[in-house]
Amino acid sequence: MTLSGVQRPTTGLPMAEPEEVGFSSQRLARIRPAMQKYIDSEMVPGTVTVVARHGRIVHFETQGLMDVEANKAMMPDAIFRIASMTKPITCVALLMLYEEGHFLLDQPISKFLPAFKNPVVLTKSGKTVPAHREINFRDCMTHTAGFSAAAYGRIMGRRGGPQVVGGPQPDPNTPGETVAEWVDRLAKVPLNFQPGTDWEYHPGLDVTGVLVETISGQTLDDFFRERIFEPLGMVDTHFYLPAEKLPRFTAGYGVDVKNGGRFALVDRPETSAKVLGPKTVFSGGGGLLSTPADYARFAQMLLNGGSLDGVQILGRKTVELMTTSHTGDITIYLRGPGYGHGFGVFVRKDLCSNPLVGSIGEYGWGGAFCTWYFADPKEDLFGLFFTQVRDYGQNPDLVIRADFERMVYQALVGE
């Protein structure tokens, strides 16, 4: 595919020798054994790791299997369930509409979704009180609206708690249902706290996706494809997988706590709802499938200040706003001390509160199947990690994402 006269590389971006952009080849080689120990321990079936700096890929490596039952080796163009790594893409979509002048970020979302007018908050005593203010666009993108994740799970028909490894997985794609219908029912649920006062990982990015649909007059699927994926050459990013791409779709696994934290099958490619589903559910919070090469193009676009290969998706000041913390001193419990939250991404605020190597201003997010994305504007680099094991948090020894990030930074030795 040609983009503004530029041929899309198979790795998503052009390649470079590590030393050309300040990395050590010898040190980057440490990534492979660091990942392999998790494969050998049967915590993950296989991995793809990607490292880029100054717009060029210096490391793109596959290990292990993408489908254990079929004994299929991991492929560089394997297609993964990226789950919550959808969130930054959804925020980019809404910010495109923001740049077009449709709304201001602190305006109430009830301007476009009237069901959210006059919200109420559930108190500790079990009573409801009027919210001090309405939910705004920024609340939805920063997880500060007060939405109840538990209530939203019930609305989607999902039972609480971890999925049953090896058993049938509840699928939210009820025929005829849409995310907009779920969000409309969510609007009737009391908030867990006053908007803007706390942080709770919640369905705000599904609400964000519905806002994109309502304002644009398009489905989220069409908007993403026409406004983001096609311009950026993200040729393998979909809500539902085209049949001809099934051979590249990874099997989905989960942590089996009864078997020492080893992975076990939860979703076969050929019977997955992401292939056979009714194709009506376009979740801005976690619905996409993608490849390492595609996501590399998205990540580089943000690092470039909103442009790639002559295509301008966002203005650079809008990207700066997106990747700045908007949560003040509120604790972001999924990341810990030293982090805030921007629009669909965590943002590192200091180096002392959390003993993880990195830079102030680093941002990114991960997915429920243990995928990971981080970018560092100061060092002009990003890292991508892909595997397919959900409920990874149930295994305290499965810290592969943090290991990968550490391996990337320790290999950086020059400008």
Buried (B, 14 or more C-beta within 10 A) or exposed (E): EEBEEBEBBEBBBEBBEBEEBBBBEEBBBBBBEBBEEBBEBBBBBBBBBBBBBBBBBBBBBBBBBBBBEEEBEBBBBBBBBBBBBBBBBBBBBBBBBBBEEBBEBEBBBBBBBEBBEEBBBBEEEEEEEEBEEBBBBBBBBBBBBBBBBEBBBEBBEBEEEEBBBBEEBEBBBBEEBBBBBBBBBBBEBBBBBBBBEBBBBBBBBBBBBBBBBBBBEBBBBEBBBEBBBBBBBBBBBBBBBEEEBEEBBBBBBBBBBEEEBBBBBBBBBEEBBBBBBBBBBBBBBBBBBBBBBBBBBBBBBBBBBBBBBEBEBBBEEBBBBBBBBBBEEBEBEBBEEBBBBBBBBBBBBEBEEBEBBBEEBBBBBBBBBBBBBBBBBEBBBBBBBBBBBBBBEBBEEBEBBEBBBBBBBBBBEEE
